[in-house]
């Protein structure tokens, strides 16, 4: 089918426009994001699917597909979806469809999430207009100083001074993407007309000239760059937002999720006086057009499909915008396009990313001087949505936050510790919520691990007696922890309920890893029931993230010290793949690890370094951590 087949009738469009009421779902949602990769993503999903009826969540977001995907209905392949689930054949389509059916049968809704941080970051524009667009005293400008010296020193050779991802991630342009404007699409044009007809500020100006995978010249700096992403959808005359719906239908998904984080777009197209404050209505228009395009295709192709979105913590505020984030976007979507906001809120939900927050008042990162703790900020931002009659759900992040960066400003991080989780649940718990990420390590013994967090969120939303709320997040390979630790968490101002957390029973004689401890090469630590050896000096590098830590396998003897191993154990994604050596000859198809990533040789090679030679194709990161927001 082509683009014209996904049109809704005028009567349907009118009916949609009239539906603006927002209603809480009868059963609250307890959701977790699952970051997929070819190395252990299928094993993680299988473990979850095999235990679907007993895991302490009732929704999974599979992340992340590329915004510029191509999927031809009935093709049954993920080859051009960018999900990172398989590397050959149907790229995991059949296996994924089987797991979706298992999860659904076990009472777990399955959504496919599109975008996320990397698949929404344009390194050149983000560096020049977000991080470097407001002077040299912004939270992340240190990255420019450290990697390029000055803004002018940031080029593609140093990945525009590594603002989208740190230098240690060894990213290249192919690791990023943007949300396209598919002007070849009939439904996109209908969505644009809808946005223009209801625009509440300056006239919408779209930018079809910024095409993923093609050269574009910035009219301000006169620099010509390649836009991240692929132009395959243009060449094949397809609309990625329509293809997303076709893919969801063929996989049997419950819904789709748009995780829109294009801060560069808001900063690049800001409007207002030189000294601020500014407005970012052009980004509101682009986001609304994307969501409307998806909605039109849902109505035409798969009417029972749900539509969810991730939203900025500050997205529900109406106060002045000073740049650097996506503040106000969802407030104005609800104000100017209330039928669209209601459609999202009433089907898949508006899920607010109330994490990666900071209490660094040098950059005015607390809403006010008395609202600086994690729970205070979370409840403040959620209240802004509620005060503006915007139905939304709270978000949590497991482990060490992505922002502020651990290697730069760890003292202003606001991790999810038990007291903060309790305070948030007291206010938000009955409404459900979501968390990032299902297999992310707690990081330190003070942070709440994923099984404990999921159980507590589940019991607060679905009731302490709900059977699945006592379940665990299972490890790949069928390992289910057996020992238990009981934590008492207050789930309402007047009610306390015991929360049982099931954790691993393996033990290690080596001391537990500690983020604050420096380790020399050869040092051994225990972490989440496994033994690790440092290959060189290290401090604050998670053992599960790969180099400089070598995974020596499960612990078998000795007495447990430090944090109790939990169900979040994540074997290294590069396990069994040898490190690249310039002295070794490699045949086509050979796999190596280099800089924390898996690379595959396309033909015979020797002495050509992965990441800088065309013979090597970059695969998934060894680390399961995805930095989603680095400038909030």
LINQUI-V48439 format. One record per residue. N is the residue number from 1. PHI is phi as a letter, one per 40 degrees, with the letter a starting at -180 (none if undefined). OMEGA is omega as a letter, one per 20 degrees, with the letter a starting at -180 (* if undefined). D_LAST is the distance of its C-alpha to the last C-alpha in whole Angstrom. Layout:
BEGIN
{{N & PHI & OMEGA & D_LAST} {N & PHI & OMEGA & D_LAST}}
END
This chain:
BEGIN
{{1 & none & r & 41} {2 & b & a & 39} {3 & c & a & 36} {4 & c & a & 39} {5 & c & a & 40} {6 & b & r & 36} {7 & c & r & 37} {8 & c & r & 37} {9 & c & r & 40} {10 & c & r & 40} {11 & c & r & 41} {12 & c & a & 38} {13 & c & r & 36} {14 & c & r & 37} {15 & c & r & 37} {16 & c & a & 33} {17 & c & a & 33} {18 & c & a & 35} {19 & c & a & 33} {20 & b & r & 30} {21 & c & a & 30} {22 & b & a & 28} {23 & b & r & 29} {24 & c & r & 28} {25 & c & a & 29} {26 & c & r & 33} {27 & b & r & 31} {28 & d & a & 28} {29 & c & r & 26} {30 & b & a & 25} {31 & b & r & 23} {32 & b & r & 21} {33 & c & r & 20} {34 & b & r & 22} {35 & c & a & 21} {36 & c & r & 24} {37 & a & a & 26} {38 & c & a & 30} {39 & c & r & 30} {40 & b & r & 30} {41 & d & r & 28} {42 & c & r & 32} {43 & c & r & 33} {44 & c & a & 30} {45 & c & r & 30} {46 & c & r & 34} {47 & c & r & 34} {48 & c & a & 32} {49 & c & a & 34} {50 & c & a & 37} {51 & b & a & 36} {52 & d & a & 34} {53 & c & a & 36} {54 & b & r & 35} {55 & c & a & 32} {56 & c & r & 30} {57 & a & r & 28} {58 & b & r & 29} {59 & a & r & 26} {60 & b & r & 25} {61 & b & r & 22} {62 & c & a & 23} {63 & b & i & 21} {64 & b & r & 20} {65 & c & r & 23} {66 & c & r & 22} {67 & c & a & 21} {68 & c & a & 25} {69 & d & r & 27} {70 & b & r & 31} {71 & a & r & 33} {72 & c & a & 36} {73 & d & a & 37} {74 & g & a & 40} {75 & c & r & 39} {76 & f & r & 38} {77 & a & r & 36} {78 & b & a & 32} {79 & d & a & 33} {80 & b & a & 30} {81 & c & r & 28} {82 & g & a & 26} {83 & c & a & 25} {84 & g & a & 26} {85 & b & r & 29} {86 & a & a & 32} {87 & b & a & 33} {88 & a & r & 37} {89 & g & r & 39} {90 & c & r & 37} {91 & f & r & 34} {92 & g & a & 34} {93 & d & a & 35} {94 & c & r & 38} {95 & c & r & 36} {96 & c & a & 33} {97 & c & r & 35} {98 & c & a & 37} {99 & c & r & 35} {100 & c & r & 33} {101 & c & r & 37} {102 & c & a & 37} {103 & c & a & 34} {104 & c & r & 35} {105 & c & r & 38} {106 & c & r & 37} {107 & g & r & 35} {108 & b & r & 31} {109 & c & a & 30} {110 & b & r & 28} {111 & b & r & 25} {112 & b & a & 24} {113 & c & a & 21} {114 & b & r & 20} {115 & h & a & 17} {116 & g & a & 14} {117 & c & a & 12} {118 & c & r & 15} {119 & c & r & 17} {120 & a & a & 14} {121 & b & r & 13} {122 & b & a & 16} {123 & d & a & 16} {124 & c & a & 18} {125 & c & r & 16} {126 & c & r & 12} {127 & c & a & 14} {128 & c & a & 16} {129 & b & r & 14} {130 & b & a & 10} {131 & c & a & 10} {132 & b & a & 14} {133 & c & a & 14} {134 & b & a & 14} {135 & g & a & 16} {136 & c & a & 16} {137 & b & r & 15} {138 & b & a & 11} {139 & d & a & 9} {140 & b & a & 10} {141 & c & r & 13} {142 & d & r & 15} {143 & c & r & 15} {144 & c & r & 17} {145 & c & a & 19} {146 & c & a & 20} {147 & b & r & 21} {148 & a & a & 22} {149 & g & r & 23} {150 & b & r & 22} {151 & d & a & 20} {152 & c & a & 23} {153 & c & a & 24} {154 & c & a & 21} {155 & b & r & 23} {156 & c & r & 23} {157 & c & r & 25} {158 & b & r & 23} {159 & f & r & 20} {160 & f & r & 19} {161 & g & r & 18} {162 & f & r & 16} {163 & c & r & 13} {164 & c & r & 12} {165 & b & a & 14} {166 & c & a & 16} {167 & d & a & 19} {168 & c & a & 21} {169 & c & r & 20} {170 & f & a & 22} {171 & c & r & 21} {172 & b & a & 23} {173 & d & a & 22} {174 & c & r & 24} {175 & c & a & 21} {176 & b & a & 19} {177 & a & r & 19} {178 & b & r & 18} {179 & c & a & 19} {180 & c & r & 23} {181 & b & a & 25} {182 & c & a & 28} {183 & c & r & 31} {184 & c & a & 33} {185 & c & r & 33} {186 & c & a & 35} {187 & c & r & 32} {188 & c & r & 29} {189 & c & r & 32} {190 & c & r & 32} {191 & c & r & 29} {192 & c & r & 28} {193 & c & r & 31} {194 & d & a & 30} {195 & c & a & 26} {196 & c & a & 29} {197 & c & a & 31} {198 & b & a & 29} {199 & d & a & 26} {200 & b & r & 25} {201 & b & r & 24} {202 & d & a & 25} {203 & d & r & 27} {204 & c & r & 25} {205 & b & r & 25} {206 & c & a & 25} {207 & b & r & 24} {208 & c & r & 27} {209 & c & r & 27} {210 & c & a & 24} {211 & b & r & 26} {212 & d & r & 25} {213 & g & a & 27} {214 & b & a & 28} {215 & c & r & 28} {216 & a & r & 27} {217 & b & r & 27} {218 & c & a & 24} {219 & c & a & 26} {220 & c & a & 25} {221 & c & a & 25} {222 & g & r & 28} {223 & c & r & 26} {224 & b & a & 27} {225 & b & r & 25} {226 & c & a & 25} {227 & c & r & 23} {228 & c & a & 22} {229 & h & a & 23} {230 & b & r & 27} {231 & c & a & 29} {232 & d & a & 31} {233 & c & r & 31} {234 & c & a & 32} {235 & c & a & 35} {236 & c & r & 36} {237 & f & a & 35} {238 & b & r & 33} {239 & b & a & 30} {240 & d & a & 28} {241 & c & r & 27} {242 & c & r & 30} {243 & c & r & 31} {244 & d & a & 28} {245 & c & r & 30} {246 & d & a & 33} {247 & c & r & 32} {248 & d & r & 31} {249 & c & a & 34} {250 & c & r & 36} {251 & c & a & 34} {252 & g & a & 35} {253 & c & r & 31} {254 & c & a & 30} {255 & a & r & 27} {256 & b & a & 25} {257 & b & r & 21} {258 & b & r & 18} {259 & b & a & 15} {260 & c & a & 14} {261 & b & a & 10} {262 & c & r & 12} {263 & c & r & 9} {264 & d & a & 12} {265 & c & r & 14} {266 & c & a & 13} {267 & c & a & 12} {268 & c & a & 16} {269 & b & a & 18} {270 & c & a & 16} {271 & b & r & 19} {272 & i & a & 21} {273 & c & a & 22} {274 & d & a & 21} {275 & c & r & 20} {276 & g & i & 18} {277 & c & a & 17} {278 & b & r & 16} {279 & b & a & 17} {280 & b & a & 15} {281 & c & a & 18} {282 & c & r & 19} {283 & c & r & 16} {284 & d & a & 17} {285 & c & a & 21} {286 & c & r & 20} {287 & c & a & 18} {288 & c & r & 21} {289 & c & r & 23} {290 & c & a & 22} {291 & c & r & 22} {292 & c & r & 26} {293 & c & r & 27} {294 & c & a & 26} {295 & c & r & 28} {296 & d & a & 31} {297 & c & r & 32} {298 & c & a & 31} {299 & c & a & 34} {300 & c & a & 36} {301 & b & a & 36} {302 & a & a & 35} {303 & d & a & 35} {304 & c & r & 34} {305 & c & r & 31} {306 & c & r & 28} {307 & b & r & 25} {308 & b & r & 21} {309 & a & r & 18} {310 & c & a & 14} {311 & b & r & 12} {312 & c & r & 9} {313 & d & a & 9} {314 & c & a & 9} {315 & c & a & 11} {316 & c & a & 14} {317 & c & r & 14} {318 & b & a & 17} {319 & c & a & 16} {320 & d & a & 15} {321 & b & a & 12} {322 & b & r & 12} {323 & g & r & 10} {324 & g & r & 7} {325 & a & a & 5} {326 & b & r & 8} {327 & d & r & 9} {328 & g & a & 13} {329 & d & a & 14} {330 & c & r & 16} {331 & c & a & 17} {332 & c & r & 19} {333 & c & r & 20} {334 & c & a & 22} {335 & c & a & 23} {336 & c & a & 24} {337 & b & a & 25} {338 & c & r & 26} {339 & c & r & 28} {340 & c & r & 25} {341 & c & a & 23} {342 & c & r & 26} {343 & c & r & 27} {344 & c & a & 24} {345 & c & a & 23} {346 & c & r & 27} {347 & b & a & 27} {348 & c & r & 24} {349 & h & r & 22} {350 & c & a & 18} {351 & b & a & 16} {352 & c & a & 13} {353 & c & a & 11} {354 & c & r & 11} {355 & a & a & 10} {356 & f & r & 8} {357 & c & a & 7} {358 & a & r & 9} {359 & b & a & 12} {360 & c & a & 12} {361 & c & r & 13} {362 & d & r & 14} {363 & b & r & 11} {364 & f & a & 11} {365 & c & r & 9} {366 & c & r & 11} {367 & d & r & 12} {368 & a & a & 16} {369 & c & a & 18} {370 & b & a & 19} {371 & b & a & 16} {372 & b & r & 15} {373 & c & r & 16} {374 & d & a & 14} {375 & c & r & 17} {376 & c & a & 17} {377 & c & r & 13} {378 & d & a & 14} {379 & c & r & 17} {380 & c & a & 16} {381 & c & r & 13} {382 & c & r & 16} {383 & c & r & 19} {384 & c & r & 17} {385 & c & a & 18} {386 & c & a & 21} {387 & c & r & 22} {388 & c & r & 22} {389 & f & a & 24} {390 & b & r & 21} {391 & c & a & 22} {392 & a & a & 19} {393 & b & a & 19} {394 & c & r & 17} {395 & b & r & 15} {396 & b & r & 15} {397 & b & r & 15} {398 & c & r & 18} {399 & g & a & 18} {400 & c & a & 16} {401 & c & r & 12} {402 & c & a & 10} {403 & b & i & 8} {404 & c & a & 9} {405 & c & a & 12} {406 & c & a & 15} {407 & c & a & 17} {408 & b & a & 15} {409 & a & a & 14} {410 & c & a & 15} {411 & c & a & 16} {412 & b & r & 13} {413 & c & r & 12} {414 & b & a & 13} {415 & c & a & 15} {416 & c & r & 17} {417 & c & a & 21} {418 & c & a & 24} {419 & c & r & 24} {420 & c & r & 20} {421 & c & r & 21} {422 & d & a & 24} {423 & c & r & 23} {424 & c & a & 20} {425 & c & r & 23} {426 & d & a & 25} {427 & b & a & 23} {428 & b & a & 22} {429 & d & a & 24} {430 & c & a & 27} {431 & c & a & 25} {432 & g & a & 24} {433 & i & a & 20} {434 & a & r & 19} {435 & a & r & 18} {436 & b & j & 16} {437 & a & a & 19} {438 & c & a & 23} {439 & b & r & 24} {440 & c & a & 21} {441 & c & r & 22} {442 & c & r & 22} {443 & g & r & 22} {444 & b & a & 23} {445 & c & a & 26} {446 & c & a & 24} {447 & c & r & 22} {448 & c & r & 23} {449 & c & a & 24} {450 & c & r & 23} {451 & c & r & 27} {452 & c & r & 27} {453 & c & a & 24} {454 & c & r & 25} {455 & c & a & 28} {456 & c & r & 27} {457 & c & a & 25} {458 & c & a & 28} {459 & c & r & 30} {460 & c & a & 28} {461 & c & a & 28} {462 & b & a & 31} {463 & h & a & 34} {464 & c & a & 35} {465 & c & r & 38} {466 & c & a & 36} {467 & d & a & 37} {468 & c & a & 34} {469 & c & r & 32} {470 & c & r & 34} {471 & c & a & 34} {472 & b & r & 32} {473 & c & a & 29} {474 & c & r & 32} {475 & c & r & 32} {476 & d & r & 33} {477 & g & r & 37} {478 & g & r & 38} {479 & c & r & 37} {480 & b & a & 37} {481 & d & a & 36} {482 & b & a & 39} {483 & c & a & 38} {484 & b & r & 37} {485 & b & a & 35} {486 & b & r & 35} {487 & b & r & 32} {488 & c & a & 33} {489 & b & r & 30} {490 & c & a & 30} {491 & b & r & 29} {492 & a & a & 30} {493 & d & a & 31} {494 & b & a & 34} {495 & b & r & 35} {496 & b & r & 34} {497 & b & r & 34} {498 & c & r & 35} {499 & b & a & 32} {500 & c & r & 34} {501 & b & r & 32} {502 & c & a & 34} {503 & b & a & 33} {504 & c & a & 35} {505 & b & r & 38} {506 & c & a & 38} {507 & b & a & 39} {508 & b & r & 39} {509 & c & r & 41} {510 & c & r & 38} {511 & c & r & 35} {512 & c & r & 32} {513 & c & r & 29} {514 & b & a & 27} {515 & c & a & 24} {516 & c & a & 25} {517 & c & r & 28} {518 & c & a & 29} {519 & b & r & 31} {520 & c & r & 34} {521 & d & a & 35} {522 & g & r & 37} {523 & c & r & 36} {524 & b & r & 36} {525 & b & r & 33} {526 & b & a & 33} {527 & a & r & 30} {528 & f & r & 30} {529 & g & r & 34} {530 & b & a & 34} {531 & b & a & 35} {532 & b & r & 33} {533 & b & r & 35} {534 & c & r & 33} {535 & c & r & 34} {536 & a & a & 33} {537 & d & a & 31} {538 & a & r & 28} {539 & a & r & 25} {540 & g & r & 22} {541 & b & a & 23} {542 & d & r & 23} {543 & d & a & 27} {544 & c & a & 26} {545 & c & a & 24} {546 & g & a & 27} {547 & d & j & 28} {548 & c & a & 29} {549 & c & r & 30} {550 & b & a & 33} {551 & c & a & 33} {552 & c & r & 37} {553 & h & a & 37} {554 & c & r & 37} {555 & c & a & 39} {556 & b & a & 42} {557 & b & r & 44} {558 & g & a & 43} {559 & b & a & 42} {560 & c & r & 38} {561 & b & r & 36} {562 & g & a & 32} {563 & c & r & 30} {564 & c & r & 32} {565 & d & a & 32} {566 & b & a & 30} {567 & c & a & 30} {568 & c & a & 27} {569 & d & a & 29} {570 & b & r & 28} {571 & d & a & 30} {572 & d & a & 29} {573 & c & a & 29} {574 & b & a & 31} {575 & d & r & 34} {576 & g & r & 37} {577 & b & a & 36} {578 & c & r & 37} {579 & c & r & 35} {580 & c & r & 36} {581 & b & a & 39} {582 & c & a & 40} {583 & c & a & 44} {584 & c & r & 44} {585 & c & a & 45} {586 & b & r & 43} {587 & c & r & 44} {588 & d & a & 42} {589 & g & r & 40} {590 & c & r & 40} {591 & b & r & 36} {592 & b & r & 35} {593 & b & r & 32} {594 & a & r & 30} {595 & g & r & 27} {596 & g & r & 26} {597 & b & r & 27} {598 & c & r & 30} {599 & b & r & 32} {600 & b & r & 35} {601 & c & r & 38} {602 & c & r & 39} {603 & a & a & 42} {604 & c & a & 44} {605 & a & r & 42} {606 & a & r & 43} {607 & g & r & 41} {608 & b & a & 38} {609 & c & r & 35} {610 & d & a & 32} {611 & g & a & 29} {612 & b & r & 31} {613 & b & a & 34} {614 & c & a & 35} {615 & c & a & 37} {616 & c & r & 34} {617 & b & a & 32} {618 & c & r & 29} {619 & b & a & 28} {620 & c & r & 26} {621 & c & r & 24} {622 & c & a & 26} {623 & c & r & 23} {624 & c & a & 21} {625 & c & r & 18} {626 & b & r & 15} {627 & c & a & 12} {628 & c & a & 10} {629 & a & a & 6} {630 & b & r & 6} {631 & a & a & 4} {632 & c & * & 0}}
END
